[in-house]
Amino acid sequence: MFDEIIRHYPDFPKPGIDFIDVLPFLQNKEAFRGAIEAIDRLGTAPNVTAVEARGFLFSTPLLAVSNRVEALLPVRKKGKTPHLGDGDLRRVAVQKEYGFDELFYRRSDIDALSAPGEVCGITLFDDFLATGGTALELAKALEQENCRGKRLKVTEFIFLAELPALGGRRLLESIAPVHTLMSIDGVE
């Protein structure tokens, strides 16, 4: 069902790239609800981290509908995150399919996460699993953090879709289980 919702835009943002658009989920109430419910079923942690902007669209509804999710740790692009001063803003350098990128999260937001167990568990959500570079670097950075005196631990990765030909799953499985709602074969 989910793979019928997405749209493909060949040669965007540059020749040879097949851009896969998940925003049509926002035009189909049943599909969007189904995706949110599936993401909730796959997660185990009381916290979710997501990369803007599509990651926010699919993870923030969990705060309203999930009996498990208590807090969201937003991860944003350069220049989008105000912070409390030195040491609050954390930078994550990422090599992406299209080039270099920088992502940021706030240390002060980590202090707002829920930590009921021995570790502070967090689900890492993003829209696509391609090469796995973004999720890998973000997970490595987060697992260097502490939350309320407990180690921050990525408990699982959840993606709307996976491009298996690009091999990103192999990078992430050494950290935590990887779950996807759909697989898109033949896209490189």
Buried (B, 14 or more C-beta within 10 A) or exposed (E): EBEEBBEEEEEEEEEEBBEBBBEEBEEBEEBBEBBBBBBBEBBEBBBBBBBBEBBBBBBBBBEEEBEBBBBBBBBBEEEEBEBEEEEBBBEBEBEEEEEEBEBBBBBEBBEBBBBEEEBBBBBBBBBBBBBBBBBBBBBEBBBEBBBEEBBBBBBBBBBBBBBBEBEBBEBBEEBBEBBBBBBBEEBE
